[in-house]
Amino acid sequence: MSGVEGRVALVTGAGRGIGRATSELLAARGAKVICVARTERELADVGLEYVVADLGTPEGCTRAVDEAENRIGPIEIFVCNHGIGSAHERVIWEQETNVWDETMRINLDGPFHLSKLIVKGMTERGYGRVVYTSSTAGIVAEHAGSAYNSSKHGLIGLMRSVAQDGGAFGVTSNAVLPGWVRTEMAERSALQEAKDRNITTDQVWEERAELYPAGRVATALEVAELIAFLSSEESSGVSGEAIRVALGSVW
């Protein structure tokens, strides 16, 4: 029997990449999964229950949680995976204030509002698993990424706060920190880097692969496997941890 079987799971950013891989994996192991993202076409393609919502607003977060719980029941597993990348960022003295504001709204404010809404019910029922997708940039800052770096550092702080607040009530909270994974978000940054440096995107990915002892980047499924474990009953002894999925490298 799977440690997630029969559990109600809400996964954000579930239309593609790590979120989609996680949704499919949890569903395959028997969880009742509801997917949340902004793009209905992508969600419909996953083939699971879904809610279309903008998680960069308190209203969107509330609607996503309310609709999910009304349709499939109280949320027992919360995988907070949505986010905006850093491909459009600049060095700090050239950073646009609106870029900072948008990144915080999506990458940090949304997770706060969702956590506030979901974790309360978990504590009342005496069980919960919360997993945030941060990044290796949450502990080692990248160049020209002040908003992304700060939001992903902040997400780890939020995770640890939930671990402290929810620990006495059977709730665990952890974060996964992927290095480079060839998702659509990462492809956008590769395209921008290739353009800036006048090289090809394949060359960018070759250089990224060279950062890792394995000579390759991690896959979305490899990240999803860790998320699935942290979402399971068997992970009860692990909380407040930020775990890299970076093939033995810092990045």
Backbone bond lengths (Angstrom), bond angles and torsions (degrees), N, CA, C in turn:
res aa  C-N    CA-C-N  psi(-1)  N-CA   C-N-CA  omega(-1)  CA-C   N-CA-C  phi
1 M - - - 1.468 - - 1.520 110.08 -
2 S 1.342 117.02 133.46 1.457 121.91 -179.25 1.516 110.74 -74.99
3 G 1.322 116.13 147.81 1.455 121.63 178.79 1.510 114.52 -73.74
4 V 1.343 117.59 1.28 1.467 121.25 175.38 1.524 111.22 -119.85
5 E 1.314 116.90 -0.12 1.466 120.22 -173.83 1.527 111.30 -61.21
6 G 1.331 114.74 128.53 1.456 121.21 178.57 1.510 114.37 81.14
7 R 1.321 118.20 -7.06 1.462 121.59 -179.24 1.535 110.40 -80.81
8 V 1.320 116.52 145.44 1.457 122.05 177.54 1.529 108.78 -87.47
9 A 1.332 116.03 123.11 1.462 121.33 -176.34 1.517 110.97 -122.73
10 L 1.317 116.55 131.61 1.457 122.03 172.13 1.518 107.85 -109.03
11 V 1.331 116.44 126.01 1.463 121.96 -179.04 1.522 108.47 -121.70
12 T 1.328 117.13 123.49 1.460 120.15 178.38 1.527 110.20 -96.62
13 G 1.330 114.80 159.87 1.461 119.39 -175.12 1.506 111.10 61.00
14 A 1.340 115.16 37.11 1.467 120.92 -167.77 1.518 114.36 -90.60
15 G 1.310 118.09 1.25 1.453 119.55 -175.95 1.507 114.50 -79.16
16 R 1.321 117.30 -17.52 1.468 119.57 -177.92 1.523 110.12 -159.81
17 G 1.314 115.72 173.32 1.455 122.39 173.09 1.514 114.62 57.14
18 I 1.326 115.96 -136.33 1.460 122.00 -175.89 1.523 111.12 -63.22
19 G 1.326 117.17 -39.26 1.455 120.32 -179.74 1.507 112.77 -62.60
20 R 1.312 116.48 -42.83 1.467 119.83 178.51 1.532 110.41 -66.65
21 A 1.323 116.74 -45.46 1.467 119.95 179.88 1.529 110.70 -59.60
22 T 1.333 116.43 -39.25 1.459 120.78 179.53 1.519 111.18 -68.04
23 S 1.323 116.94 -44.27 1.466 120.94 179.27 1.518 110.88 -59.16
24 E 1.305 116.41 -46.01 1.470 120.74 -178.55 1.527 110.97 -66.23
25 L 1.326 116.74 -38.72 1.460 120.19 -179.16 1.530 111.13 -68.55
26 L 1.322 117.17 -45.55 1.460 120.23 178.52 1.530 110.96 -62.18
27 A 1.324 116.43 -41.29 1.459 120.05 178.75 1.520 111.16 -64.15
28 A 1.334 116.60 -40.28 1.460 120.54 179.11 1.518 111.80 -63.86
29 R 1.336 116.46 -25.81 1.462 120.91 -179.98 1.530 112.68 -95.36
30 G 1.324 115.55 9.65 1.453 119.42 170.38 1.504 117.24 100.93
31 A 1.329 117.96 3.06 1.468 119.77 177.44 1.523 109.74 -75.77
32 K 1.328 114.98 154.00 1.459 121.79 173.06 1.525 106.83 -92.89
33 V 1.315 115.95 102.18 1.460 121.00 -169.32 1.522 111.47 -102.35
34 I 1.323 115.25 134.87 1.463 120.64 169.04 1.516 107.89 -122.31
35 C 1.315 115.94 128.44 1.461 123.17 -173.59 1.527 110.04 -99.61
36 V 1.316 116.53 142.99 1.461 121.71 178.98 1.525 109.75 -130.02
37 A 1.325 115.56 135.47 1.466 122.42 173.99 1.525 107.20 -167.00
38 R 1.332 115.51 -179.27 1.465 119.91 -178.75 1.522 113.44 -92.06
39 T 1.334 117.42 -18.20 1.465 120.78 -172.64 1.520 110.54 -108.44
40 E 1.326 116.77 109.24 1.463 120.61 -175.30 1.521 111.90 -65.00
41 R 1.326 117.37 -36.76 1.470 119.81 -178.95 1.519 111.03 -57.42
42 E 1.320 117.09 -44.36 1.460 121.03 -179.80 1.526 111.09 -68.00
43 L 1.320 117.50 -42.15 1.460 121.10 179.52 1.515 111.42 -63.00
44 A 1.324 116.75 -43.07 1.462 120.66 -179.30 1.517 110.83 -61.83
45 D 1.334 116.19 -32.81 1.457 120.96 -178.72 1.529 112.39 -70.78
46 V 1.336 117.34 -22.79 1.467 120.38 178.53 1.525 110.52 -67.71
47 G 1.333 116.27 -34.91 1.467 119.70 176.66 1.514 114.66 87.25
48 L 1.342 117.64 16.59 1.456 121.81 177.81 1.527 109.10 -118.94
49 E 1.322 117.04 172.41 1.465 120.97 174.66 1.522 108.97 -57.88
50 Y 1.332 116.72 142.81 1.459 118.19 -179.55 1.521 112.24 -149.82
51 V 1.339 113.70 160.65 1.451 123.61 173.16 1.521 107.48 -131.03
52 V 1.321 117.00 130.31 1.459 121.47 175.29 1.523 107.98 -90.31
53 A 1.328 117.76 122.49 1.458 120.88 -177.79 1.519 110.67 -157.27
54 D 1.321 115.71 149.42 1.453 122.76 172.81 1.520 107.39 -91.49
55 L 1.306 117.07 105.94 1.458 121.73 -176.04 1.522 112.33 -84.21
56 G 1.320 116.29 8.83 1.453 120.80 173.71 1.516 112.80 -90.76
57 T 1.349 116.59 6.89 1.460 121.34 177.20 1.524 109.27 -130.13
58 P 1.339 118.37 147.00 1.465 120.15 175.91 1.521 111.91 -58.82
59 E 1.333 116.73 -36.55 1.455 120.54 -179.44 1.530 111.31 -65.85
60 G 1.334 115.90 -40.58 1.462 119.71 178.56 1.515 111.70 -66.11
61 C 1.320 116.59 -38.31 1.464 120.71 178.11 1.529 110.48 -64.52
62 T 1.323 115.99 -45.17 1.461 120.30 -179.90 1.522 111.04 -61.99
63 R 1.328 115.86 -43.82 1.466 119.17 -179.51 1.517 111.42 -63.87
64 A 1.334 116.82 -40.84 1.468 120.28 -179.49 1.519 111.21 -62.28
65 V 1.324 116.92 -45.45 1.465 120.90 -178.13 1.530 110.64 -68.83
66 D 1.321 116.29 -46.22 1.465 119.47 -178.96 1.517 111.70 -60.86
67 E 1.320 116.35 -46.19 1.465 119.65 -178.40 1.523 110.96 -66.52
68 A 1.328 116.79 -41.48 1.464 120.12 179.25 1.525 110.70 -60.46
69 E 1.322 117.56 -47.47 1.462 120.40 -176.56 1.522 111.94 -71.73
70 N 1.314 117.28 -32.33 1.464 119.70 176.18 1.521 111.95 -67.52
71 R 1.334 115.97 -31.13 1.461 120.00 -175.59 1.519 113.59 -89.15
72 I 1.352 117.84 -39.88 1.471 117.73 -174.62 1.520 114.63 -126.99
73 G 1.334 117.97 -4.01 1.452 119.75 174.94 1.517 113.49 113.65
74 P 1.331 116.62 174.17 1.464 121.90 -178.82 1.537 112.01 -57.26
75 I 1.320 115.82 137.32 1.464 121.40 -175.95 1.525 109.87 -77.58
76 E 1.332 115.62 123.55 1.462 122.38 179.48 1.522 112.28 -106.37
77 I 1.328 116.54 -24.40 1.460 123.42 178.04 1.522 107.34 -127.03
78 F 1.316 116.31 124.15 1.461 121.08 178.46 1.523 108.70 -121.18
79 V 1.324 116.34 112.41 1.458 122.43 177.37 1.526 107.43 -106.73
80 C 1.326 115.33 106.50 1.469 121.99 -176.35 1.526 108.39 -94.89
81 N 1.315 115.57 95.03 1.454 120.62 -168.75 1.534 114.03 -116.82
82 H 1.320 118.12 -12.31 1.464 119.47 -174.66 1.527 111.22 -69.88
83 G 1.320 115.83 159.85 1.460 118.70 178.54 1.512 112.33 173.44
84 I 1.315 114.76 167.71 1.456 122.88 176.25 1.520 108.04 -114.47
85 G 1.322 116.27 143.96 1.462 120.85 -176.05 1.518 113.51 -88.33
86 S 1.331 115.16 -165.44 1.471 120.73 -172.54 1.517 113.37 -119.35
87 A 1.333 117.87 10.40 1.466 120.14 -174.39 1.523 112.73 -59.43
88 H 1.326 117.19 -27.54 1.462 121.31 -176.01 1.529 113.03 -96.49
89 E 1.332 117.69 5.21 1.463 120.30 -176.97 1.524 112.38 -83.16
90 R 1.339 113.91 164.00 1.458 121.40 179.83 1.526 109.10 -129.14
91 V 1.332 116.07 172.13 1.460 119.40 174.71 1.530 108.58 -58.95
92 I 1.321 117.56 156.19 1.454 122.55 -167.28 1.528 113.33 -54.75
93 W 1.336 117.88 -38.67 1.466 119.11 -176.30 1.529 112.09 -76.23
94 E 1.330 116.94 -10.13 1.462 120.58 176.22 1.534 112.27 -112.34
95 Q 1.318 116.63 -0.05 1.462 121.25 -176.30 1.527 110.96 -64.80
96 E 1.317 115.55 132.42 1.455 120.76 177.66 1.527 109.45 -78.70
97 T 1.313 116.77 135.47 1.462 120.77 -179.77 1.521 111.64 -60.35
98 N 1.328 116.62 -35.85 1.472 119.02 -179.17 1.531 111.12 -67.60
99 V 1.334 117.76 -28.75 1.468 120.48 176.18 1.521 109.63 -67.33
100 W 1.325 116.45 -45.31 1.467 120.63 175.78 1.522 110.75 -57.69
101 D 1.317 116.91 -48.39 1.464 121.41 -176.73 1.526 111.65 -61.95
102 E 1.327 116.41 -44.69 1.465 119.75 -178.91 1.525 111.15 -66.00
103 T 1.326 116.74 -41.61 1.462 120.41 -179.36 1.518 110.78 -63.22
104 M 1.310 117.38 -44.70 1.465 120.39 178.81 1.528 111.31 -64.97
105 R 1.310 116.07 -40.14 1.465 120.54 -179.92 1.521 111.51 -59.37
106 I 1.312 116.03 -42.04 1.467 120.27 -176.48 1.530 111.84 -86.38
107 N 1.335 116.72 -46.82 1.464 120.60 -170.92 1.523 114.69 -82.86
108 L 1.335 117.33 -21.68 1.457 118.78 -175.29 1.531 113.21 -128.36
109 D 1.326 117.25 -45.26 1.467 118.91 179.43 1.526 110.95 -64.14
110 G 1.335 116.62 -46.03 1.464 120.24 179.22 1.521 112.52 -57.83
111 P 1.326 118.72 -50.47 1.467 119.91 176.34 1.526 113.47 -57.33
112 F 1.340 117.64 -36.66 1.462 120.14 176.81 1.528 110.89 -62.69
113 H 1.329 116.64 -50.34 1.463 119.86 -178.08 1.534 111.10 -61.97
114 L 1.318 116.75 -43.28 1.465 120.16 179.29 1.521 110.84 -63.56
115 S 1.326 116.48 -43.90 1.472 120.21 -179.56 1.524 110.77 -62.01
116 K 1.310 116.10 -43.97 1.464 120.53 179.46 1.529 110.56 -58.28
117 L 1.325 116.28 -41.80 1.460 121.29 -178.19 1.529 112.34 -71.67
118 I 1.322 116.71 -40.73 1.469 121.15 -171.14 1.519 112.73 -86.50
119 V 1.330 117.58 -42.67 1.462 120.42 -171.46 1.532 111.45 -67.33
120 K 1.313 118.47 -31.34 1.466 120.58 178.29 1.528 110.87 -55.15
121 G 1.341 116.07 -47.91 1.461 119.82 179.06 1.513 112.43 -65.07
122 M 1.326 116.78 -36.21 1.465 120.24 177.60 1.531 110.66 -60.97
123 T 1.342 116.64 -43.82 1.464 119.15 -178.90 1.528 111.14 -66.17
124 E 1.303 116.85 -35.98 1.468 120.69 179.63 1.524 111.37 -66.96
125 R 1.339 116.33 -32.99 1.473 120.41 -179.22 1.525 112.53 -91.44
126 G 1.332 117.14 -10.98 1.458 121.16 176.82 1.508 115.30 79.01
127 Y 1.346 117.22 22.61 1.462 119.38 178.49 1.524 109.20 -159.16
128 G 1.330 116.28 140.10 1.454 120.31 173.81 1.509 112.36 -176.30
129 R 1.319 115.03 149.22 1.457 122.46 174.83 1.529 107.45 -128.70
130 V 1.321 116.48 122.45 1.458 122.25 179.26 1.522 108.27 -121.20
131 V 1.319 116.20 129.09 1.466 121.25 179.64 1.527 108.52 -133.50
132 Y 1.327 115.41 124.92 1.461 121.26 178.23 1.527 109.71 -105.62
133 T 1.329 116.64 140.60 1.459 120.45 171.39 1.518 108.20 -93.87
134 S 1.327 116.02 103.31 1.461 121.13 174.14 1.535 106.41 -93.89
135 S 1.307 117.79 -128.19 1.459 122.13 -176.99 1.519 107.89 -172.16
136 T 1.322 116.89 159.72 1.455 118.33 170.59 1.534 109.92 -59.94
137 A 1.342 116.94 -23.89 1.468 121.25 174.93 1.523 111.56 -69.30
138 G 1.329 117.27 -7.72 1.448 121.20 174.38 1.519 113.00 -78.17
139 I 1.334 116.84 -10.95 1.465 120.17 176.73 1.530 112.43 -130.46
140 V 1.330 118.07 -21.30 1.469 122.21 176.07 1.523 107.36 -130.82
141 A 1.317 117.48 107.70 1.463 121.20 -172.66 1.523 111.84 -67.15
142 E 1.337 114.66 141.57 1.456 120.36 174.00 1.528 109.62 -91.14
143 H 1.329 116.05 162.12 1.464 122.12 177.88 1.525 109.97 -69.41
144 A 1.315 116.80 141.67 1.462 123.49 175.61 1.533 111.03 52.57
145 G 1.323 114.97 53.74 1.459 119.22 -179.74 1.516 112.06 -150.63
146 S 1.325 117.14 42.11 1.462 120.13 -172.96 1.525 112.55 -58.57
147 A 1.321 117.80 -39.55 1.465 120.07 -178.27 1.532 110.70 -71.79
148 Y 1.314 115.94 -47.83 1.472 120.10 179.78 1.522 110.74 -62.85
149 N 1.333 116.57 -49.15 1.472 120.66 179.41 1.523 110.92 -55.13
150 S 1.316 116.00 -49.05 1.463 120.63 -176.60 1.515 111.47 -64.82
151 S 1.322 116.94 -41.13 1.465 119.89 -179.44 1.523 111.01 -66.02
152 K 1.322 117.28 -38.63 1.460 120.02 -178.50 1.532 111.92 -76.39
153 H 1.339 117.26 -31.53 1.463 119.90 169.60 1.526 109.51 -63.54
154 G 1.338 116.12 -44.62 1.457 120.84 -179.56 1.510 113.10 -62.91
155 L 1.324 116.67 -34.58 1.462 120.80 179.93 1.530 110.95 -64.15
156 I 1.323 116.31 -35.42 1.469 119.74 175.88 1.527 110.21 -66.20
157 G 1.318 116.98 -38.79 1.461 119.85 175.55 1.515 112.19 -63.56
158 L 1.317 116.94 -40.97 1.461 121.03 176.47 1.523 110.40 -61.86
159 M 1.322 116.27 -44.59 1.464 121.38 178.55 1.520 111.14 -56.89
160 R 1.327 116.61 -45.58 1.462 119.96 -177.54 1.528 111.16 -69.93
161 S 1.322 117.07 -31.03 1.456 120.45 175.78 1.519 111.01 -66.09
162 V 1.328 116.35 -42.96 1.467 120.31 177.92 1.526 110.29 -64.25
163 A 1.336 116.60 -38.54 1.471 119.94 178.04 1.520 110.80 -61.11
164 Q 1.326 117.09 -40.67 1.464 121.00 179.20 1.523 111.74 -70.44
165 D 1.325 116.12 -45.85 1.468 120.22 -176.03 1.521 112.38 -71.55
166 G 1.331 116.23 -35.65 1.457 119.27 -174.93 1.511 115.43 -96.07
167 G 1.328 116.87 -8.51 1.458 120.44 -173.28 1.513 115.04 -59.34
168 A 1.310 117.47 -35.96 1.468 121.02 -179.00 1.523 112.97 -73.99
169 F 1.320 116.66 -6.31 1.469 121.14 -174.91 1.524 112.93 -118.63
170 G 1.331 116.63 20.43 1.465 119.61 177.48 1.515 114.90 79.73
171 V 1.324 116.32 17.92 1.463 120.77 -179.68 1.525 109.32 -106.05
172 T 1.324 117.62 128.21 1.458 121.92 172.39 1.518 109.13 -106.68
173 S 1.315 115.78 152.87 1.458 121.56 -179.14 1.517 108.57 -143.51
174 N 1.319 116.59 126.29 1.456 122.41 -178.42 1.526 110.22 -142.97
175 A 1.321 115.54 168.96 1.458 120.87 176.79 1.520 110.24 -132.07
176 V 1.324 115.32 142.39 1.460 121.00 170.36 1.521 107.24 -102.65
177 L 1.328 115.68 141.69 1.462 121.64 -177.07 1.523 108.89 -123.19
178 P 1.322 117.38 86.55 1.460 119.12 179.32 1.520 111.79 -70.12
179 G 1.328 115.35 144.97 1.456 120.04 165.04 1.515 107.40 -81.07
180 W 1.332 116.60 -147.39 1.461 118.23 178.43 1.526 110.51 -67.45
181 V 1.310 115.48 130.43 1.465 123.94 173.74 1.528 105.69 -132.42
182 R 1.308 117.84 136.60 1.473 118.91 -173.00 1.531 111.08 -81.28
183 T 1.314 115.16 69.92 1.457 123.14 176.04 1.527 109.07 -95.70
184 E 1.329 116.51 174.16 1.460 120.04 178.34 1.531 111.37 -62.73
185 M 1.330 116.53 -37.59 1.462 119.83 177.81 1.522 111.01 -61.91
186 A 1.321 116.29 -45.22 1.460 120.59 -179.97 1.526 111.46 -68.78
187 E 1.313 116.91 -31.44 1.461 120.41 176.63 1.528 110.90 -63.55
188 R 1.343 115.92 -36.98 1.463 118.83 178.69 1.525 110.96 -64.30
189 S 1.316 116.57 -39.91 1.465 118.91 178.35 1.525 110.63 -68.45
190 A 1.332 116.57 -35.04 1.464 119.92 178.03 1.520 111.07 -65.86
191 L 1.324 116.45 -40.18 1.465 120.60 177.72 1.520 110.86 -62.41
192 Q 1.341 116.70 -43.12 1.453 120.32 179.95 1.523 110.91 -66.22
193 E 1.342 116.63 -42.57 1.459 119.97 179.20 1.530 111.00 -64.49
194 A 1.318 116.08 -41.40 1.462 120.15 178.98 1.527 110.82 -61.11
195 K 1.324 115.18 -41.77 1.468 120.11 178.84 1.525 110.88 -65.09
196 D 1.318 117.12 -44.43 1.465 121.49 -178.34 1.524 112.00 -64.32
197 R 1.317 116.44 -34.75 1.466 121.02 -174.69 1.522 113.47 -101.26
198 N 1.328 116.34 -2.32 1.462 121.89 -179.78 1.529 111.96 59.33
199 I 1.338 115.06 45.24 1.459 121.53 174.25 1.522 107.90 -128.12
200 T 1.323 117.50 -179.55 1.456 120.31 179.82 1.527 110.39 -91.32
201 T 1.329 115.88 160.06 1.463 119.27 176.62 1.518 111.04 -65.82
202 D 1.320 117.14 -31.39 1.469 119.34 176.41 1.524 110.77 -62.07
203 Q 1.333 116.53 -38.60 1.461 119.65 177.33 1.530 110.77 -65.44
204 V 1.329 116.30 -38.68 1.465 119.78 177.32 1.516 110.07 -59.73
205 W 1.325 116.63 -46.52 1.466 119.95 -178.46 1.522 111.91 -68.99
206 E 1.324 117.27 -32.64 1.469 119.69 175.21 1.523 110.12 -63.38
207 E 1.323 117.12 -41.81 1.455 120.56 178.54 1.528 111.08 -66.57
208 R 1.318 116.48 -39.31 1.462 119.87 178.06 1.528 110.60 -64.04
209 A 1.310 116.99 -40.53 1.468 120.46 179.18 1.516 111.41 -62.70
210 E 1.332 116.38 -32.71 1.459 120.76 -178.92 1.528 112.77 -69.84
211 L 1.322 117.57 -12.77 1.466 121.25 176.90 1.528 111.89 -70.08
212 Y 1.328 117.12 -17.93 1.462 121.41 -171.55 1.523 111.45 -111.70
213 P 1.342 117.04 140.35 1.461 120.26 178.46 1.521 112.92 -56.13
214 A 1.323 116.63 -30.20 1.469 120.22 -179.28 1.524 112.40 -75.72
215 G 1.333 117.05 -11.58 1.457 120.35 179.16 1.515 113.91 74.31
216 R 1.310 116.43 21.82 1.461 121.26 179.29 1.520 108.39 -153.81
217 V 1.324 116.32 167.35 1.462 120.39 173.89 1.521 108.64 -93.04
218 A 1.326 115.74 159.94 1.463 120.48 178.44 1.525 110.38 -69.83
219 T 1.314 115.79 159.34 1.462 120.98 177.03 1.521 109.63 -100.09
220 A 1.327 115.26 159.93 1.464 120.38 177.20 1.528 110.63 -60.17
221 L 1.322 116.68 -36.32 1.461 120.07 -179.30 1.524 111.49 -66.81
222 E 1.332 117.30 -36.39 1.466 119.76 178.05 1.531 111.06 -62.83
223 V 1.320 116.52 -38.56 1.465 119.97 176.34 1.526 109.76 -68.67
224 A 1.332 115.98 -42.23 1.468 120.68 -179.42 1.526 111.86 -61.52
225 E 1.315 117.43 -34.75 1.462 120.17 179.16 1.530 111.12 -62.33
226 L 1.330 116.93 -40.45 1.459 119.61 177.65 1.526 110.66 -68.09
227 I 1.327 116.25 -42.92 1.458 119.77 177.78 1.516 110.46 -58.90
228 A 1.334 116.80 -42.89 1.468 120.76 -179.51 1.525 111.23 -61.85
229 F 1.329 117.01 -40.28 1.465 119.16 176.80 1.524 111.38 -63.67
230 L 1.337 116.50 -46.55 1.465 120.10 -179.39 1.523 112.00 -67.10
231 S 1.319 116.93 -16.80 1.461 122.48 177.12 1.524 112.37 -87.91
232 S 1.308 117.34 -5.92 1.464 121.60 -171.04 1.522 112.65 -93.99
233 E 1.310 115.40 163.66 1.466 121.29 175.15 1.523 110.70 -62.26
234 E 1.327 116.98 -32.82 1.466 121.83 -176.38 1.528 112.92 -67.70
235 S 1.318 117.82 -14.89 1.472 120.59 -177.41 1.524 112.53 -90.14
236 S 1.318 117.63 17.22 1.470 122.01 -172.59 1.528 113.89 -58.42
237 G 1.322 118.63 -24.57 1.459 121.26 -178.83 1.515 114.35 -87.64
238 V 1.325 117.19 0.05 1.465 121.17 -176.36 1.522 109.05 -114.53
239 S 1.323 117.50 118.08 1.465 121.39 177.97 1.514 109.75 -155.70
240 G 1.320 115.92 146.00 1.463 121.39 -179.28 1.510 113.78 77.42
241 E 1.333 117.37 16.56 1.467 121.16 -174.88 1.531 111.85 -103.55
242 A 1.331 115.26 141.61 1.458 123.32 172.88 1.523 107.33 -110.49
243 I 1.330 116.69 108.99 1.462 121.70 -169.73 1.530 110.49 -112.57
244 R 1.332 115.66 121.61 1.465 119.86 179.32 1.521 111.77 -75.98
245 V 1.325 115.08 144.12 1.465 122.08 168.79 1.528 104.53 -121.06
246 A 1.337 114.64 81.56 1.450 120.29 -169.73 1.526 112.32 -140.00
247 L 1.332 116.12 24.60 1.463 120.89 171.13 1.534 112.91 53.27
248 G 1.325 116.23 35.43 1.455 120.21 175.60 1.516 115.98 87.62
249 S 1.341 116.99 4.63 1.461 120.09 -179.68 1.522 110.33 -109.29
250 V 1.325 116.53 163.36 1.464 121.39 174.43 1.509 110.26 -64.67
251 W 1.324 116.36 -40.26 1.459 122.27 -179.97 1.518 111.27 -91.65
